[in-house]
Structure formats: structure tokens, C-alpha cells
Amino acid sequence: MLLPRELYLGRKQRDLEMYEIVLITGLFLILLLLPFILPFAELFLKKDVKPIPIDIKRRKEPDYFGKSFINILTTALNDLRIQEVQKLNPVCLKLKLNREEWVVFLNNENLLEEVVDDVIVFTKDAVFLQNHIFRRELAVLGNAVFKNACVIRSLYVKGDCIIDAPIRIARWVHVEGTLIVNSHADLGVSVYARKIKIRNRTTFKRAFAQEITTSDKPIDVRLIINGNVFRDDDIEIEGNVWIKGNVFSQGIIVIENGVVIGEEGKVKSLVARDEIFIGGSFKIYGYIHSEKQVEIIL
């Protein structure tokens, strides 16, 4: 015969066991239904009633850096009620660009020191006959010719730009006219020009122009590919080949001896996740982009 205390303990043990069964069953059902709870909640509550806004007209802006710089400079001058910088005599102005800083307006290259710490703006054509290190932006509101080695943070040229001496750019190059590279040049991260003519070893990460070429002579095309070329591995194209579409590789791209990519008036891309090596005559209409580096060797 069970004593009252033993009877009480036995009932308590059974109640605990039942509680555990109910708890485990409840947790199992919650875990089982969890994947369906959130979708049903979204279906009835409709938190995302409005679709995500997508601008279908948005496009790449290869001239973004140079255009932004010149717009900021123009706005800062307008704030000082200066409309035509070409009329400025050599002067140093404190302007609000990304921050307040000194901007030096010059019309004579010989006035410059070897190391320049301020933003420099030439109000007309400039020929650089001396070695210089520009630690801030350099802008030329005419044509620019580099006859001696220079190191430049960023370069903006309103006219044409001719590089006849070794140049190293840290960030970006923007040339409204034609960029002609006759000497070894490291053009930095981003290059934009109306046309780019490369005549010597040149490196960069990405470039855009209506036409990028290593030779003004017509290329004798023997094979035409009307579509795109995509590959998960390396791509090597050699000879007189005209690819009218885009070229994309997850690896390395090697282009040699008479390759044309794209068509005049149509923007196409040569894109590699790894490096891009270009040798010999070459022409592209549009973008060249590498996650690492583009190297052109003639």
C-alpha cells in the first residue's frame, strides 16, 4: 500500500513526464511549421507592398571621376563669381572642393616647383619639360604634353594629351580629346578619353574610349566572330580576328597580333577577372577592364 507521500511523488513524476512530452511535441511542431510561418506572414501582412525601385535607364559612367572633379571646381569658382578661369592671371585661391583647400591657377609651366602639394589648374595649353610630383589633382584646360617624367595623383585634360615621357598616375585620367601614349605609362585605376592611341608599354586597371588602338593602320581581318566570347578559364586570341561582341573570362585574357573587338559606334567590353595582356596591333571600341591589371606591350 502506497503512503500518501509516495502517491504524491508518483503523480508528480507522471505529470513531469507528460509535461516533457507536451513540450517536446510543441517544439517539434514549431520547428516543422517555422519555414511556412514567415512566408504566410509576408503574404498576409504585405510589408513589401511597393516594389524595389530600379532605374532601367541607369548606365555606366566611365567619365565619372573627371566629370565630378571639373563640376566641383566649376561650382567652387561660381561661388566666388568667377565665370571664366581662362582669364585668370597666376593666382592662388582657397576653394571648397571636397574640403577647403588651395587651388593654384597657372599659365606658365616654369613657375612650378618639383613637388607640388596643391591642386594645380593650367588655364591654357601646358608643356611639361621638368620632372614633377603632383600630390593633388592636376588639370589642364587646353592641350597637355609631357616631355619629362611626372608622378600625378589624378589628371584632367580638356583638350588632347600626349605622353612622351614616363608617367605614373595614382588614381584616374580624364582626357576630353585624344590620349596618345608614346612612352611607358602607368595610368592608374581608371582611364577615360574620346580616343586612346597606345604606342608604348602601358598599364592600367580599366579604360574606356570610343576607340582604343595600338596602330592607325587598318587591320587585315581574316576571321569574323559575330557573337560574344565567354569562358570560365583563360582566353587567348591571336591573329587577324574580329570579334563583334563582348569578351569575358574568369581567368586571364591574352590578345596578340591584329585583334579587333566591337564595331565603331557600338560599345563593347573586354573583361577579365584576372590580368589582361595585349601585344601587337589591336583595336577595341569601348571598355577594357581587369580586376588586377591590364598590360599592353608593343
KAJOCOR-V857061 format. One record per residue. N is the residue number from 0. RES is the residue in one letter. PSI is psi in whole degrees, -180 to 180 (none if undefined). D_CENTER is the distance of its C-alpha to the mean C-alpha in whole Angstrom. Layout:
N/RES/PSI/D_CENTER + N/RES/PSI/D_CENTER
//
This chain:
0/M/128/89 + 1/L/137/85 + 2/L/157/86 + 3/P/-39/84 + 4/R/-42/81 + 5/E/-38/80 + 6/L/-41/80 + 7/Y/-45/78 + 8/L/-38/76 + 9/G/-43/76 + 10/R/-39/75 + 11/K/-40/72 + 12/Q/-42/71 + 13/R/-38/71 + 14/D/-39/69 + 15/L/-42/66 + 16/E/-42/66 + 17/M/-41/65 + 18/Y/-42/63 + 19/E/-40/61 + 20/I/-46/61 + 21/V/-43/60 + 22/L/-46/57 + 23/I/-42/56 + 24/T/-42/56 + 25/G/-44/54 + 26/L/-40/51 + 27/F/-44/51 + 28/L/-39/51 + 29/I/-47/48 + 30/L/-35/46 + 31/L/-38/47 + 32/L/-12/46 + 33/L/-44/43 + 34/P/-21/41 + 35/F/-17/43 + 36/I/-50/43 + 37/L/-44/39 + 38/P/-41/39 + 39/F/-38/42 + 40/A/-43/41 + 41/E/-35/38 + 42/L/-42/40 + 43/F/-36/43 + 44/L/-33/41 + 45/K/63/38 + 46/K/-37/36 + 47/D/63/33 + 48/V/-44/35 + 49/K/138/32 + 50/P/158/29 + 51/I/128/25 + 52/P/127/24 + 53/I/124/21 + 54/D/100/20 + 55/I/-13/20 + 56/K/-5/19 + 57/R/139/16 + 58/R/167/13 + 59/K/147/9 + 60/E/86/9 + 61/P/-20/7 + 62/D/19/10 + 63/Y/-49/9 + 64/F/-50/9 + 65/G/-41/12 + 66/K/-41/14 + 67/S/-43/14 + 68/F/-49/15 + 69/I/-31/18 + 70/N/-41/19 + 71/I/-43/20 + 72/L/-44/22 + 73/T/-42/24 + 74/T/-42/24 + 75/A/-39/26 + 76/L/-39/28 + 77/N/-35/29 + 78/D/-28/30 + 79/L/7/32 + 80/R/36/34 + 81/I/114/32 + 82/Q/-38/31 + 83/E/103/31 + 84/V/-21/29 + 85/Q/-23/31 + 86/K/-3/34 + 87/L/135/33 + 88/N/167/35 + 89/P/122/34 + 90/V/155/33 + 91/C/120/32 + 92/L/144/31 + 93/K/111/30 + 94/L/156/27 + 95/K/98/25 + 96/L/-120/22 + 97/N/-28/20 + 98/R/173/23 + 99/E/125/26 + 100/E/163/26 + 101/W/135/28 + 102/V/125/26 + 103/V/123/28 + 104/F/124/29 + 105/L/159/30 + 106/N/14/32 + 107/N/116/33 + 108/E/-29/31 + 109/N/-13/34 + 110/L/-15/34 + 111/L/146/31 + 112/E/174/31 + 113/E/-43/30 + 114/V/125/28 + 115/V/124/26 + 116/D/-9/25 + 117/D/165/25 + 118/V/132/23 + 119/I/132/24 + 120/V/119/24 + 121/F/128/26 + 122/T/-1/28 + 123/K/-167/29 + 124/D/148/28 + 125/A/134/28 + 126/V/120/29 + 127/F/105/28 + 128/L/-9/31 + 129/Q/163/30 + 130/N/135/28 + 131/H/151/26 + 132/I/112/24 + 133/F/108/22 + 134/R/-10/21 + 135/R/-170/20 + 136/E/147/18 + 137/L/127/20 + 138/A/136/20 + 139/V/118/22 + 140/L/24/24 + 141/G/-141/25 + 142/N/151/25 + 143/A/135/24 + 144/V/127/25 + 145/F/110/25 + 146/K/-6/28 + 147/N/161/28 + 148/A/137/25 + 149/C/150/23 + 150/V/127/20 + 151/I/137/18 + 152/R/-56/16 + 153/S/148/14 + 154/L/128/15 + 155/Y/129/16 + 156/V/124/19 + 157/K/-30/20 + 158/G/-135/22 + 159/D/158/22 + 160/C/126/21 + 161/I/125/23 + 162/I/107/22 + 163/D/7/26 + 164/A/160/25 + 165/P/130/23 + 166/I/140/20 + 167/R/121/18 + 168/I/133/15 + 169/A/-39/13 + 170/R/-84/10 + 171/W/159/9 + 172/V/132/12 + 173/H/118/13 + 174/V/118/16 + 175/E/-29/18 + 176/G/-132/20 + 177/T/134/20 + 178/L/120/18 + 179/I/121/21 + 180/V/104/20 + 181/N/-8/24 + 182/S/166/24 + 183/H/134/22 + 184/A/135/18 + 185/D/108/16 + 186/L/12/13 + 187/G/-146/11 + 188/V/-44/7 + 189/S/131/6 + 190/V/131/9 + 191/Y/136/10 + 192/A/161/14 + 193/R/-46/17 + 194/K/148/18 + 195/I/124/17 + 196/K/118/20 + 197/I/123/20 + 198/R/2/23 + 199/N/175/23 + 200/R/126/21 + 201/T/140/17 + 202/T/151/14 + 203/F/179/11 + 204/K/-41/8 + 205/R/151/6 + 206/A/151/8 + 207/F/136/10 + 208/A/159/14 + 209/Q/-31/17 + 210/E/126/18 + 211/I/120/17 + 212/T/156/20 + 213/T/-2/22 + 214/S/139/25 + 215/D/-11/27 + 216/K/143/30 + 217/P/140/30 + 218/I/129/29 + 219/D/97/32 + 220/V/131/31 + 221/R/-24/33 + 222/L/129/31 + 223/I/129/30 + 224/I/114/28 + 225/N/-14/27 + 226/G/-163/25 + 227/N/160/22 + 228/V/116/22 + 229/F/140/21 + 230/R/141/22 + 231/D/-18/22 + 232/D/-166/23 + 233/D/154/22 + 234/I/131/22 + 235/E/122/24 + 236/I/125/25 + 237/E/144/27 + 238/G/-175/29 + 239/N/77/29 + 240/V/135/27 + 241/W/111/26 + 242/I/115/24 + 243/K/-10/23 + 244/G/-156/21 + 245/N/158/18 + 246/V/124/18 + 247/F/136/16 + 248/S/141/18 + 249/Q/-9/18 + 250/G/-130/19 + 251/I/147/19 + 252/I/130/18 + 253/V/122/21 + 254/I/128/21 + 255/E/143/25 + 256/N/73/27 + 257/G/44/27 + 258/V/136/24 + 259/V/134/23 + 260/I/124/20 + 261/G/-174/20 + 262/E/153/22 + 263/E/130/22 + 264/G/-2/21 + 265/K/127/20 + 266/V/121/16 + 267/K/172/16 + 268/S/142/13 + 269/L/107/14 + 270/V/134/12 + 271/A/140/13 + 272/R/-33/13 + 273/D/-152/15 + 274/E/159/15 + 275/I/128/15 + 276/F/129/18 + 277/I/130/20 + 278/G/146/23 + 279/G/-170/25 + 280/S/144/25 + 281/F/149/22 + 282/K/135/20 + 283/I/143/18 + 284/Y/95/17 + 285/G/-125/14 + 286/Y/144/10 + 287/I/125/10 + 288/H/131/8 + 289/S/140/10 + 290/E/-20/10 + 291/K/-73/12 + 292/Q/145/12 + 293/V/130/13 + 294/E/123/16 + 295/I/120/18 + 296/I/125/22 + 297/L/none/25
//
